[in-house]
């Protein structure tokens, strides 16, 4: 019995030393390694957007907050670095907030055509107006990426398919309303701020795409203008 107790005590003693050592040397550095603690070129702007202390110096807490934002919106690499892509996404959001309930304040979308769906590529916003009266939106959209930009100009909806399937990209395009070749308004489950963008279509949140489906008809005008950041 004395020998057993002695051996048990040795095992417990070894265990008590090994477990804390594993936690101290294994788990914490692994978490830290997943974050880029280098100060980014847009550090202050990103800190302010996220409501953090604006000191212009990256910390582990800053990094984790930036990582959370990046994960939510599909920004890669998801390392918590305050780089150009993350700030471009945030600045687009700020421009959308500034639009408020008067997205056509500058009068860029025609007001003499009756019902029209407007798409502002610069702010990644869309809305429906009747003359100068706003009838829906503004809502965030996800337009074409560099190389497959959403084409600008005056268009018209010419074909609608509520359960469209893309034979080009092999994806579902619910509430599809085509207005220029293969480019259409349609629903997607991706974040509206997920870079780099679509293959040219105007991606929308499901509720917004459904609302557009109910409000628009074949022959309705569409006006696309501006330039998407990064294209």
Helices and strands as residue ranges (DSSP letters): H 2-22, I 23-27, H 28-33, H 43-49, H 60-73, H 84-99, E 115-120, E 125-130, E 133-140, E 153-156, E 159-165, E 172-180, E 183-187, E 202-204, H 206-215, E 221-225
